């Protein structure tokens, strides 16, 4: 089973890869963004929780300026909200925002998968199949954390295989916003198994170069995840009103 520490390390590496690649700020700013962002992704800092710049400055033994710069980086990646004249907080996505993210990802990943189906080589498809095997190992163990990260690795490899660099960049820009949502959705009964089956069928579509089936499978998988999240948020709203 993947430990909490291993999952946190993966979250930090994901942030480092995305944030540091687009940031010319001093290394301390990046370090703070990576560590705080990782804690947000792993729900150690829950959605809506205030981010006290004074406390963070004390934690990192620095002034508030690097803290503000780090939180601004995380705001760009959708992990932090900085409302006017209010304390920054871990982002809390509403249903409409989640719909926009998932529908956008479904369309982009459909394009990526169509490209792989049409132009992917046997060796490239074999590598994707191996990544699905990692997902299957995690699924059989009931290890949601390991499954989520294996799923992320699959789609990173999928995007690289497509050679569609524009779509890859846009998908990466949405990655950090979705990790916690994926874990929430996949933790529901039957969702991890359905996701695994969808990815097996996707690789089969690649082998037959069926771009239309590949596109349909990816879109169906993401829209099913969206419907699951909508149901979960509806239940949470009902509980809050009770």
N, C-alpha and C positions, 0 to 999 in steps of 0.2 A: 504494500500500500504506500502511496506517496505521502510523505509527512507534510505537515503544515510548513515546516522550514523549507522543504524542497519546492513546494508550490510557491511560497513567497519569493524564493530565489528565481524561479521562472518568471514571475510577475515583474520583478525588478529588471531582469534581462530583457523582457519585452519592452519595457519603458525605455531602458537605456538604448536599445536598438532604434527606437522610433524618435524619442525626444532628443537624444544626444546627436543624432544624425542631422538634425535641423537647427541645432542650437550652438551659438558661438559664445555663450556665457561662460564665466569662470567655472572651473570644475566643481567648486563647492555648491553652486546653484544646481548643477546637474545632479550631484550626489543627493541633495535634499529632495529634488523632484523625484528621483528614482526611488528613494526610500519611502517617502510619504505616499507617492503614487502606488507603490507596491502594497502598502498597508490598506489603501482604499480598495484596490482590486480584490485583495484577499478578505475584505470585510472586517479587518481589524479596526478600521475607521469606518463606521457604518454610514450609509447614505444619509445626507442631511446633517451630519455631525459637524459642529463648529470647528474651525481650524484656527486656534489662537496663535497669532504670530509671535506674541511675547513668549509663550511656552515653547514654541518651536525654536525661537532664537536661543533660549536657555538650553534646550536639548542639544543644539548644534554649536553652542558656544560662539555665537556670531551675532551681528547686528540684525535688525529686522529687514534690511534691504535685500540680502540674498534670499531670505524667506519669501518676501513679496515676489521677487523675480521667479523663484521656483514655483510658487503657486500660480503665477501667470502662465508659466509653461504648461502646468497641468490643466489650467483652464482651457488652453488651446486644444488639448487632447480630450476634453470632455469629462475629465475626472473631478474638476473643482468648479464651483460656482463662486463668483466674486460680485455680489450684488452691490449697487451704489450705497455708500455710507453704512455698510453693514459688514460684519465679520465674514471672511471666506468660509466656505463649508464644502464637505464632500458632496459631489453632484447627486441630485435626486431626480432621476428621469421620470417624466410623466408619460402616460400612455401614448399620447400623440407623438412625442419624440421617439419613443421606442418603435412605434409603427414606421416612422420615417427611416430610422436606422435599418430596420430589418427589411423593409421593402427595397431600399437602396442596395443593401448587401445582396439580396436575392437577385436583383437585376444584374449587378456587376459580376457576381460569382457565376451567374448563368452565362454571361459572355465569356468569362475565363474558361469555364468548363467546355463550352462549345469549341473554343480554340484548341484545347487539349484533345478533345475527341477527334477533331479534324487533322491535327498536325503532330500529336504526340507519338513518339517512337515507342517501340516495344520495350526498350530498356527504361525509358522514362515512366511508362505505365507500370512496369514491374516495381519501380521505386515507390510509386504511389500505392501499389498493392501492399508492399511491405509496411508502409505507414498505417494502412488500414489494419494490418495484423497487430500492430502496437495498440491500436484502438480496441481491437477485439480482446487482447489480453487484459486491458484495463476494465473493459465491460464485464468479462467473465469474473473478475475479482470484485466487481461492484465498487471500483475505485473511481469515483467521480472526478476527483482532482486530476488523476493521471489521464483519465479519458479526455477531459477538457484540453489539457496541454497537448496530448497526442492529436486531437482534432485541430488545434491551432497549427501544429506542425504540418498536418496534412494540407491545410489550405494555403499555408505559406509555400510549400513545395508545389502545390497545384498552380498557384499564381506564377511562380517562377517557370514552371513547365510551359505555361501558356504563351510566354514571351510578350504578353500584353502588359507592358510596363506602366501604361497610364492607368489601367484598371487596378493593377497591383498597388500602385501608390495610393489610390483613393480607398481601396479596401484596408490598407494598413492604417490610414488615417482614422478609420472607424474601429480598429481592433480593440483599443484600450477601453472603449465605451461598452463593449459587448461581453468582455470576459466574465464579469460577475453575473450578467444576465444569462449567459450560456450555462453557467454552473447552476443557477437557480432553475432554469428550464429542465436541464438534464437530470436534476435530482428528483424529478417527478416520476412516479411509477410508469415503466414502459418506455420512457422517452429515450434513454440511452440505447436500449436495444433497437428501437426504431431508427435512431440516428445511424447506428452501426449498419443496419440493413440497407439504409439509403446509400451509404458510402460504398458498400460492397457492390450494389447495383450500379453505382456511378462508374466504378472501375470497369465493370463488365461492359458498360456502354462505351467506355474509352476503347476497349479491345475490339469492338465491332465498328468503331468510328461513327457511332450514332450520335451526332451532335444535338439533334432535337431531343432525344431521350435524356442525354446528359443535362441539357438545360432544364428540362422539365423536372428531373429528379432534384437538382439543386434548389430550384425555386420552391418545389413542394416541401422540401426539408425545412427551409427557412420560414416559410409561411406557417408550417405546422408549429414550429418553435414560437412564432409570434402569437398564434392563437393560444398556446399554452401560457405564455406570459400575460396575455390579456385576461385569461381566466384567473390566474393567480392574483393579479392586481385587483380584479373585481372582488375576489374573496377578501383580500386585505381591506379594501374600502368598506365592504359590508361589516367586517369585524370592527373597524374604526368607528362606524356609525352606530353600532349596537350598544 
